[in-house]
């Protein structure tokens, strides 16, 4: 990477995870959804980092844009009962490690702590987020946001937003 | 507080013909008595034999606060033991699954046991010469459960010595397991894909009632089904649906749909919801699979098997089965106000991968901790657990379609009802009284 454009692309790449998480933390879910590529998916494998694929083993979440949109539209409905009171989230990220960047594609690895709060309850998850990104004229877009949780197989209470 | 111990009449009074008392959900004392009596007298699902395929494989499961161990034997059978060393009570294994080799070895003092539970060796053996060890419980090896039933690889246990035998207790309900297994042209299921685990801050009976509650989806799941309907609006009626839409949209069906699907109750709290049809009836057909089913079972039987797709079959009090998609829920009470719910899936031998994909998809969409369908259920269960403490009304209403003839001993214990009849719940509570007080002696 040498040119000014490349530099900007690199900075956008290094900061992508923080920008993306900030949208979730601000509750800007529609803006967040727009960061997915058309074929993008959000994936929380049940085996965490050990899981090879989504076909041979269960996932805690595996959603394409249609299902993500369903989730986001539901949150807007005043009769989403479980959102009284509302949930809020905070992602605390380590700097992203750029695992791969080659022209129009990149992979990031970002360890995180995620806190989801609702009423008197607070849930904390730890893990590593793995972004597979594709560069478009509008900037980087997510082909996959994969969340490898620490100890994903334990019994969880409801996780209502997006780690 | 000691309102119920040794008071079977006080316990019976909590379940009236058409309503139940809030203490059933709230009382820590009743929960302790359930652990001691109710869950000792009932047949509880432990696991599936496919989880321990090889000799020495084990599966550790807690039922009613007792750590248990399912172990595959060298002769191919399975046995269930209490997961405690005969010496001082250390759990023999603390991993959930594994293979112990040819024997168990307690990590604390190295007492060893054969796979059949017999004592193998103890360090410093001569130190026990002249003692009573051989004669007492601690010298007898692992304590095996006496009442274990393996039905088509589904393993059930009864912890206590009273209570009906397995087949008597389950009766016609075993057909729901048959249906699930018979959906394999090879007659074989394998647990696959792991387990989704949820901890819900509500009493276990609320969860079990809700499995038979056909009147909640319209209001409880309104936000999820409206979002799905809005996203799917404008599609022609015959447009092929993505699997997720095929599975979520039927939750938006109306009262009439759920009423017409029909239910069936059996003695001992069991029930089948959706005897006529269910939200699972209209999944896309799979011609090659149906051909394989006809080849395996014959035309008529294959049709029978495939047309039976109830919403839920409850093998009271621990297991809820869906023949299609091949999924089960296991209910594990942890405290009066805390319940573990597990969602497991099966691979169906001889069936296309798409069936397993349906199982994974359904469990994920509806029973995952991240399920938008479950979020509203869980919120409302937890809300009931809190709200029930309020006010002078100490009762929960189960009046819908109550008919005094239900109480007549001459009325058959197995019978069909309309799908929105709360009889399926009343039937659970009548069985609760029966199993809770069975063998319970009144204090003098």
HADDOCK unambig.tbl for C-alpha pairs under 7 A between the chains (distance, minus, plus):
assign (segid A and resid 55 and name CA) (segid B and resid 357 and name CA) 6.94 0.50 0.50
assign (segid A and resid 56 and name CA) (segid B and resid 193 and name CA) 6.23 0.50 0.50
assign (segid A and resid 57 and name CA) (segid B and resid 193 and name CA) 3.88 0.50 0.50
assign (segid A and resid 57 and name CA) (segid B and resid 194 and name CA) 6.47 0.50 0.50
assign (segid A and resid 58 and name CA) (segid B and resid 193 and name CA) 4.77 0.50 0.50
assign (segid A and resid 58 and name CA) (segid B and resid 194 and name CA) 6.07 0.50 0.50
assign (segid A and resid 58 and name CA) (segid B and resid 360 and name CA) 5.76 0.50 0.50
assign (segid A and resid 59 and name CA) (segid B and resid 364 and name CA) 6.66 0.50 0.50
assign (segid A and resid 60 and name CA) (segid B and resid 364 and name CA) 6.18 0.50 0.50
assign (segid A and resid 60 and name CA) (segid B and resid 368 and name CA) 5.75 0.50 0.50
assign (segid A and resid 60 and name CA) (segid B and resid 369 and name CA) 6.91 0.50 0.50
assign (segid A and resid 60 and name CA) (segid B and resid 370 and name CA) 6.44 0.50 0.50
assign (segid A and resid 61 and name CA) (segid B and resid 364 and name CA) 6.48 0.50 0.50
assign (segid A and resid 61 and name CA) (segid B and resid 370 and name CA) 6.46 0.50 0.50
assign (segid A and resid 70 and name CA) (segid B and resid 227 and name CA) 5.44 0.50 0.50
assign (segid A and resid 70 and name CA) (segid B and resid 228 and name CA) 5.96 0.50 0.50
assign (segid A and resid 71 and name CA) (segid B and resid 372 and name CA) 6.71 0.50 0.50
assign (segid A and resid 73 and name CA) (segid B and resid 227 and name CA) 5.73 0.50 0.50
assign (segid A and resid 74 and name CA) (segid B and resid 223 and name CA) 5.25 0.50 0.50
assign (segid A and resid 74 and name CA) (segid B and resid 224 and name CA) 5.56 0.50 0.50
assign (segid A and resid 74 and name CA) (segid B and resid 227 and name CA) 5.53 0.50 0.50
assign (segid A and resid 77 and name CA) (segid B and resid 223 and name CA) 5.86 0.50 0.50
assign (segid A and resid 79 and name CA) (segid B and resid 222 and name CA) 6.82 0.50 0.50
assign (segid A and resid 79 and name CA) (segid B and resid 223 and name CA) 5.60 0.50 0.50
assign (segid A and resid 80 and name CA) (segid B and resid 223 and name CA) 5.10 0.50 0.50
assign (segid A and resid 80 and name CA) (segid B and resid 376 and name CA) 6.95 0.50 0.50
assign (segid A and resid 81 and name CA) (segid B and resid 376 and name CA) 5.66 0.50 0.50
assign (segid A and resid 82 and name CA) (segid B and resid 375 and name CA) 5.98 0.50 0.50
assign (segid A and resid 82 and name CA) (segid B and resid 376 and name CA) 5.05 0.50 0.50
assign (segid A and resid 82 and name CA) (segid B and resid 379 and name CA) 5.16 0.50 0.50
assign (segid A and resid 153 and name CA) (segid B and resid 196 and name CA) 6.98 0.50 0.50
assign (segid A and resid 154 and name CA) (segid B and resid 197 and name CA) 6.32 0.50 0.50
assign (segid A and resid 155 and name CA) (segid B and resid 197 and name CA) 4.31 0.50 0.50
assign (segid A and resid 155 and name CA) (segid B and resid 198 and name CA) 4.70 0.50 0.50
assign (segid A and resid 155 and name CA) (segid B and resid 199 and name CA) 5.50 0.50 0.50
assign (segid A and resid 156 and name CA) (segid B and resid 197 and name CA) 6.38 0.50 0.50
assign (segid A and resid 156 and name CA) (segid B and resid 198 and name CA) 4.96 0.50 0.50
assign (segid A and resid 156 and name CA) (segid B and resid 199 and name CA) 5.59 0.50 0.50
assign (segid A and resid 156 and name CA) (segid B and resid 369 and name CA) 6.07 0.50 0.50
assign (segid A and resid 157 and name CA) (segid B and resid 198 and name CA) 5.79 0.50 0.50
assign (segid A and resid 157 and name CA) (segid B and resid 199 and name CA) 5.20 0.50 0.50
assign (segid A and resid 157 and name CA) (segid B and resid 200 and name CA) 6.25 0.50 0.50
assign (segid A and resid 157 and name CA) (segid B and resid 369 and name CA) 6.20 0.50 0.50
assign (segid A and resid 158 and name CA) (segid B and resid 369 and name CA) 4.79 0.50 0.50
assign (segid A and resid 158 and name CA) (segid B and resid 370 and name CA) 6.12 0.50 0.50
assign (segid A and resid 158 and name CA) (segid B and resid 375 and name CA) 6.24 0.50 0.50
assign (segid A and resid 159 and name CA) (segid B and resid 369 and name CA) 5.75 0.50 0.50
assign (segid A and resid 159 and name CA) (segid B and resid 370 and name CA) 5.10 0.50 0.50
assign (segid A and resid 160 and name CA) (segid B and resid 370 and name CA) 5.98 0.50 0.50
